[in-house]
Structure formats: structure tokens, C-alpha cells
């Protein structure tokens, strides 16, 4: 591998590692997403406990909880740079793609932790889970990649806005709608015990969404970030 490529990857990993270290010191985004997830799961478990909703409904509930929990913390990836005054230093010291992929990896890390917490609690509290764990976990991984790719560029856009939290969710929802529809369909099939062939179409949609969204984000990021 060329030295320049190694150097670029090292910069990306260093940026993601720095964000992780900072987050574990402050725990602002991590606490926000975990507390939202725990509170929502508890409330939903009490609300649907006696109703015995269908597995299709439970699949949708899983991604509603995942989506709104993610929205409570993922916007902080650029907001904290603006509030701490380090945004200008990053603009002067690093190229756009390095910053973008570093933040993208950090968001993926947060979503991974969120999924690790939500999945077992969802199964325990709501007494519902996938019959096909392979299909379910592939859907979660692809869904998290799409969530991270879209929300990273949106977080950069709203980082200078006055009402960041509300604006972040409002902008993210229509952009993420195709992704959410596809992952809910995959989760529904997994809950019902379906096979990979049953989710071929939504998986193809998610893969295409992830590739297109990540590519567009890379193309637009440098312009958005340096404005």
C-alpha cells in the first residue's frame, strides 16, 4: 500500500480515536443515546405489555427506538467542535475526507454501542425477538452504516444552527425514510423467521442507499464543512 494511503488511513483512525477518547471523558452523546433508549424501551414495554402486538409492529418499534435514540446523540459529532472552538483548528490542519471518515467511524461506534444495548433489552423487556438472527443482524449492520453515513453530513450542516437538536431530527427523517422502510422490512422478515432470499430486495435497496449516501456525503462535505 502506498505511503500516502497509509498516512491517510492513519489520520482517519487518529481522528476517530480522538473523538472516542473525548467522548468517554465527557460521555455527552453516549449518555444521551443510552438514556433515551432505556427510557423509551421501559415506557414502550409498559405500554404494549398487555396488548401482544404483532411481530410486524414489534419490528417497526425496534427501529423507531433505534432511530430516535440515535438522533439524540449523533448530532454532537460536529456541534461539540463548534462549541469548544476546535472546528477552525480541524479545518486548517486536516483535509475534508479525513475529517468526514473520522467522524463517520465515531458515529458508527456510537451506533454499535447503542445496538448492543438495545437488542438484548428489547428482547427481554418486550419479549419479542428475531427468529432468524442472521438476517436480523445483517439488517442492523447495514442500517447503522446508512444511519451513520447520512447523519454525519447532516450534523455538519446543522452544526452552526441555533436550534441544533430539533433541526437535526427534522432534516434527518426525510433523508433516512427509504433506509428506515427497508430495515423495518428486513427486521419484520427476521422476526417472522424468513430467509435471506425473502429480503433480497430491501437489502439491495439498503446497500445502494449506503453507497449513494456515503458518496454524496464525501462529495459535499468539504464545501459544507468549510463554509
TORKOL-4160 file (C-alpha; in steps of 0.2 Angstrom, whole numbers, padded with zeros to 4 digits, m for minus):
227
<pt num="1" X="0000" Y="0000" Z="0000"/>
<pt num="2" X="0007" Y="0017" Z="m0005"/>
<pt num="3" X="0014" Y="0028" Z="0010"/>
<pt num="4" X="0001" Y="0042" Z="0006"/>
<pt num="5" X="m0013" Y="0029" Z="0008"/>
<pt num="6" X="m0006" Y="0023" Z="0024"/>
<pt num="7" X="m0004" Y="0040" Z="0031"/>
<pt num="8" X="m0022" Y="0045" Z="0026"/>
<pt num="9" X="m0029" Y="0029" Z="0035"/>
<pt num="10" X="m0019" Y="0033" Z="0050"/>
<pt num="11" X="m0026" Y="0051" Z="0050"/>
<pt num="12" X="m0044" Y="0045" Z="0049"/>
<pt num="13" X="m0041" Y="0032" Z="0063"/>
<pt num="14" X="m0032" Y="0045" Z="0074"/>
<pt num="15" X="m0047" Y="0057" Z="0072"/>
<pt num="16" X="m0059" Y="0043" Z="0076"/>
<pt num="17" X="m0049" Y="0038" Z="0091"/>
<pt num="18" X="m0048" Y="0056" Z="0097"/>
<pt num="19" X="m0067" Y="0058" Z="0096"/>
<pt num="20" X="m0069" Y="0041" Z="0106"/>
<pt num="21" X="m0057" Y="0047" Z="0120"/>
<pt num="22" X="m0065" Y="0064" Z="0121"/>
<pt num="23" X="m0082" Y="0055" Z="0122"/>
<pt num="24" X="m0078" Y="0043" Z="0135"/>
<pt num="25" X="m0071" Y="0058" Z="0146"/>
<pt num="26" X="m0087" Y="0069" Z="0143"/>
<pt num="27" X="m0100" Y="0055" Z="0139"/>
<pt num="28" X="m0112" Y="0068" Z="0132"/>
<pt num="29" X="m0118" Y="0059" Z="0116"/>
<pt num="30" X="m0116" Y="0042" Z="0124"/>
<pt num="31" X="m0126" Y="0046" Z="0139"/>
<pt num="32" X="m0139" Y="0055" Z="0128"/>
<pt num="33" X="m0142" Y="0040" Z="0117"/>
<pt num="34" X="m0142" Y="0027" Z="0130"/>
<pt num="35" X="m0153" Y="0036" Z="0142"/>
<pt num="36" X="m0166" Y="0039" Z="0128"/>
<pt num="37" X="m0165" Y="0021" Z="0123"/>
<pt num="38" X="m0168" Y="0015" Z="0141"/>
<pt num="39" X="m0182" Y="0027" Z="0145"/>
<pt num="40" X="m0191" Y="0023" Z="0128"/>
<pt num="41" X="m0189" Y="0004" Z="0130"/>
<pt num="42" X="m0196" Y="0005" Z="0148"/>
<pt num="43" X="m0211" Y="0016" Z="0143"/>
<pt num="44" X="m0214" Y="0005" Z="0127"/>
<pt num="45" X="m0213" Y="m0011" Z="0137"/>
<pt num="46" X="m0227" Y="m0005" Z="0149"/>
<pt num="47" X="m0237" Y="0002" Z="0135"/>
<pt num="48" X="m0238" Y="m0014" Z="0124"/>
<pt num="49" X="m0236" Y="m0027" Z="0138"/>
<pt num="50" X="m0254" Y="m0032" Z="0139"/>
<pt num="51" X="m0258" Y="m0029" Z="0120"/>
<pt num="52" X="m0247" Y="m0043" Z="0112"/>
<pt num="53" X="m0244" Y="m0033" Z="0096"/>
<pt num="54" X="m0239" Y="m0042" Z="0080"/>
<pt num="55" X="m0221" Y="m0046" Z="0075"/>
<pt num="56" X="m0223" Y="m0033" Z="0061"/>
<pt num="57" X="m0227" Y="m0020" Z="0074"/>
<pt num="58" X="m0213" Y="m0025" Z="0085"/>
<pt num="59" X="m0201" Y="m0024" Z="0071"/>
<pt num="60" X="m0206" Y="m0006" Z="0067"/>
<pt num="61" X="m0205" Y="m0002" Z="0086"/>
<pt num="62" X="m0187" Y="m0008" Z="0086"/>
<pt num="63" X="m0182" Y="0004" Z="0073"/>
<pt num="64" X="m0192" Y="0019" Z="0080"/>
<pt num="65" X="m0182" Y="0017" Z="0096"/>
<pt num="66" X="m0166" Y="0015" Z="0087"/>
<pt num="67" X="m0169" Y="0030" Z="0076"/>
<pt num="68" X="m0174" Y="0042" Z="0089"/>
<pt num="69" X="m0161" Y="0036" Z="0102"/>
<pt num="70" X="m0148" Y="0039" Z="0088"/>
<pt num="71" X="m0155" Y="0057" Z="0084"/>
<pt num="72" X="m0152" Y="0062" Z="0102"/>
<pt num="73" X="m0133" Y="0060" Z="0101"/>
<pt num="74" X="m0126" Y="0059" Z="0083"/>
<pt num="75" X="m0128" Y="0077" Z="0080"/>
<pt num="76" X="m0115" Y="0081" Z="0093"/>
<pt num="77" X="m0101" Y="0075" Z="0082"/>
<pt num="78" X="m0099" Y="0092" Z="0074"/>
<pt num="79" X="m0108" Y="0103" Z="0087"/>
<pt num="80" X="m0095" Y="0099" Z="0100"/>
<pt num="81" X="m0081" Y="0105" Z="0088"/>
<pt num="82" X="m0091" Y="0122" Z="0086"/>
<pt num="83" X="m0095" Y="0124" Z="0104"/>
<pt num="84" X="m0077" Y="0120" Z="0110"/>
<pt num="85" X="m0069" Y="0131" Z="0097"/>
<pt num="86" X="m0059" Y="0117" Z="0089"/>
<pt num="87" X="m0068" Y="0117" Z="0072"/>
<pt num="88" X="m0056" Y="0130" Z="0065"/>
<pt num="89" X="m0041" Y="0120" Z="0070"/>
<pt num="90" X="m0048" Y="0105" Z="0061"/>
<pt num="91" X="m0051" Y="0115" Z="0045"/>
<pt num="92" X="m0034" Y="0121" Z="0045"/>
<pt num="93" X="m0025" Y="0105" Z="0050"/>
<pt num="94" X="m0034" Y="0091" Z="0041"/>
<pt num="95" X="m0042" Y="0088" Z="0024"/>
<pt num="96" X="m0061" Y="0086" Z="0022"/>
<pt num="97" X="m0061" Y="0067" Z="0018"/>
<pt num="98" X="m0050" Y="0064" Z="0034"/>
<pt num="99" X="m0062" Y="0073" Z="0045"/>
<pt num="100" X="m0078" Y="0065" Z="0037"/>
<pt num="101" X="m0072" Y="0047" Z="0039"/>
<pt num="102" X="m0065" Y="0050" Z="0056"/>
<pt num="103" X="m0082" Y="0057" Z="0061"/>
<pt num="104" X="m0091" Y="0043" Z="0052"/>
<pt num="105" X="m0081" Y="0030" Z="0061"/>
<pt num="106" X="m0085" Y="0038" Z="0078"/>
<pt num="107" X="m0104" Y="0038" Z="0073"/>
<pt num="108" X="m0103" Y="0020" Z="0069"/>
<pt num="109" X="m0095" Y="0017" Z="0085"/>
<pt num="110" X="m0109" Y="0025" Z="0095"/>
<pt num="111" X="m0122" Y="0016" Z="0084"/>
<pt num="112" X="m0114" Y="m0001" Z="0088"/>
<pt num="113" X="m0114" Y="0003" Z="0107"/>
<pt num="114" X="m0132" Y="0008" Z="0105"/>
<pt num="115" X="m0137" Y="m0008" Z="0096"/>
<pt num="116" X="m0128" Y="m0019" Z="0108"/>
<pt num="117" X="m0138" Y="m0011" Z="0122"/>
<pt num="118" X="m0155" Y="m0010" Z="0114"/>
<pt num="119" X="m0156" Y="m0028" Z="0106"/>
<pt num="120" X="m0155" Y="m0038" Z="0122"/>
<pt num="121" X="m0166" Y="m0026" Z="0132"/>
<pt num="122" X="m0179" Y="m0026" Z="0118"/>
<pt num="123" X="m0179" Y="m0045" Z="0118"/>
<pt num="124" X="m0180" Y="m0045" Z="0137"/>
<pt num="125" X="m0192" Y="m0031" Z="0141"/>
<pt num="126" X="m0204" Y="m0033" Z="0126"/>
<pt num="127" X="m0202" Y="m0052" Z="0125"/>
<pt num="128" X="m0200" Y="m0051" Z="0106"/>
<pt num="129" X="m0185" Y="m0055" Z="0095"/>
<pt num="130" X="m0180" Y="m0062" Z="0078"/>
<pt num="131" X="m0182" Y="m0080" Z="0074"/>
<pt num="132" X="m0168" Y="m0078" Z="0061"/>
<pt num="133" X="m0154" Y="m0069" Z="0070"/>
<pt num="134" X="m0143" Y="m0069" Z="0054"/>
<pt num="135" X="m0155" Y="m0059" Z="0044"/>
<pt num="136" X="m0158" Y="m0048" Z="0058"/>
<pt num="137" X="m0140" Y="m0043" Z="0062"/>
<pt num="138" X="m0136" Y="m0040" Z="0044"/>
<pt num="139" X="m0150" Y="m0028" Z="0043"/>
<pt num="140" X="m0145" Y="m0019" Z="0059"/>
<pt num="141" X="m0127" Y="m0018" Z="0052"/>
<pt num="142" X="m0132" Y="m0011" Z="0035"/>
<pt num="143" X="m0145" Y="0000" Z="0044"/>
<pt num="144" X="m0132" Y="0008" Z="0055"/>
<pt num="145" X="m0120" Y="0011" Z="0041"/>
<pt num="146" X="m0134" Y="0020" Z="0032"/>
<pt num="147" X="m0138" Y="0030" Z="0048"/>
<pt num="148" X="m0120" Y="0035" Z="0051"/>
<pt num="149" X="m0117" Y="0040" Z="0033"/>
<pt num="150" X="m0132" Y="0051" Z="0032"/>
<pt num="151" X="m0132" Y="0059" Z="0049"/>
<pt num="152" X="m0113" Y="0063" Z="0048"/>
<pt num="153" X="m0116" Y="0076" Z="0033"/>
<pt num="154" X="m0132" Y="0082" Z="0041"/>
<pt num="155" X="m0123" Y="0085" Z="0058"/>
<pt num="156" X="m0110" Y="0096" Z="0048"/>
<pt num="157" X="m0124" Y="0106" Z="0040"/>
<pt num="158" X="m0133" Y="0110" Z="0056"/>
<pt num="159" X="m0118" Y="0112" Z="0067"/>
<pt num="160" X="m0119" Y="0131" Z="0066"/>
<pt num="161" X="m0138" Y="0132" Z="0068"/>
<pt num="162" X="m0146" Y="0139" Z="0083"/>
<pt num="163" X="m0158" Y="0125" Z="0087"/>
<pt num="164" X="m0147" Y="0111" Z="0083"/>
<pt num="165" X="m0156" Y="0096" Z="0091"/>
<pt num="166" X="m0173" Y="0099" Z="0084"/>
<pt num="167" X="m0166" Y="0104" Z="0067"/>
<pt num="168" X="m0155" Y="0088" Z="0066"/>
<pt num="169" X="m0170" Y="0076" Z="0068"/>
<pt num="170" X="m0181" Y="0086" Z="0056"/>
<pt num="171" X="m0168" Y="0086" Z="0042"/>
<pt num="172" X="m0163" Y="0068" Z="0045"/>
<pt num="173" X="m0180" Y="0060" Z="0045"/>
<pt num="174" X="m0185" Y="0063" Z="0026"/>
<pt num="175" X="m0167" Y="0058" Z="0021"/>
<pt num="176" X="m0167" Y="0042" Z="0031"/>
<pt num="177" X="m0185" Y="0037" Z="0026"/>
<pt num="178" X="m0180" Y="0025" Z="0012"/>
<pt num="179" X="m0167" Y="0017" Z="0024"/>
<pt num="180" X="m0180" Y="0015" Z="0038"/>
<pt num="181" X="m0193" Y="0007" Z="0027"/>
<pt num="182" X="m0180" Y="m0006" Z="0021"/>
<pt num="183" X="m0173" Y="m0010" Z="0038"/>
<pt num="184" X="m0190" Y="m0012" Z="0045"/>
<pt num="185" X="m0195" Y="m0024" Z="0031"/>
<pt num="186" X="m0179" Y="m0034" Z="0034"/>
<pt num="187" X="m0182" Y="m0034" Z="0053"/>
<pt num="188" X="m0200" Y="m0040" Z="0050"/>
<pt num="189" X="m0195" Y="m0054" Z="0040"/>
<pt num="190" X="m0181" Y="m0059" Z="0053"/>
<pt num="191" X="m0195" Y="m0058" Z="0067"/>
<pt num="192" X="m0206" Y="m0070" Z="0057"/>
<pt num="193" X="m0192" Y="m0082" Z="0053"/>
<pt num="194" X="m0189" Y="m0078" Z="0035"/>
<pt num="195" X="m0173" Y="m0082" Z="0025"/>
<pt num="196" X="m0161" Y="m0071" Z="0016"/>
<pt num="197" X="m0170" Y="m0074" Z="m0001"/>
<pt num="198" X="m0185" Y="m0065" Z="0007"/>
<pt num="199" X="m0176" Y="m0049" Z="0010"/>
<pt num="200" X="m0166" Y="m0048" Z="m0006"/>
<pt num="201" X="m0175" Y="m0033" Z="m0012"/>
<pt num="202" X="m0174" Y="m0022" Z="0004"/>
<pt num="203" X="m0155" Y="m0027" Z="0006"/>
<pt num="204" X="m0151" Y="m0022" Z="m0012"/>
<pt num="205" X="m0160" Y="m0005" Z="m0008"/>
<pt num="206" X="m0150" Y="m0003" Z="0008"/>
<pt num="207" X="m0133" Y="m0007" Z="0000"/>
<pt num="208" X="m0137" Y="0005" Z="m0014"/>
<pt num="209" X="m0143" Y="0019" Z="m0001"/>
<pt num="210" X="m0127" Y="0017" Z="0009"/>
<pt num="211" X="m0116" Y="0018" Z="m0006"/>
<pt num="212" X="m0125" Y="0033" Z="m0014"/>
<pt num="213" X="m0127" Y="0042" Z="0003"/>
<pt num="214" X="m0109" Y="0040" Z="0008"/>
<pt num="215" X="m0103" Y="0045" Z="m0010"/>
<pt num="216" X="m0114" Y="0061" Z="m0010"/>
<pt num="217" X="m0108" Y="0065" Z="0008"/>
<pt num="218" X="m0090" Y="0064" Z="0003"/>
<pt num="219" X="m0093" Y="0075" Z="m0012"/>
<pt num="220" X="m0102" Y="0088" Z="m0002"/>
<pt num="221" X="m0093" Y="0088" Z="0014"/>
<pt num="222" X="m0078" Y="0099" Z="0011"/>
<pt num="223" X="m0090" Y="0113" Z="0004"/>
<pt num="224" X="m0102" Y="0111" Z="0019"/>
<pt num="225" X="m0088" Y="0110" Z="0032"/>
<pt num="226" X="m0078" Y="0125" Z="0026"/>
<pt num="227" X="m0092" Y="0137" Z="0024"/>
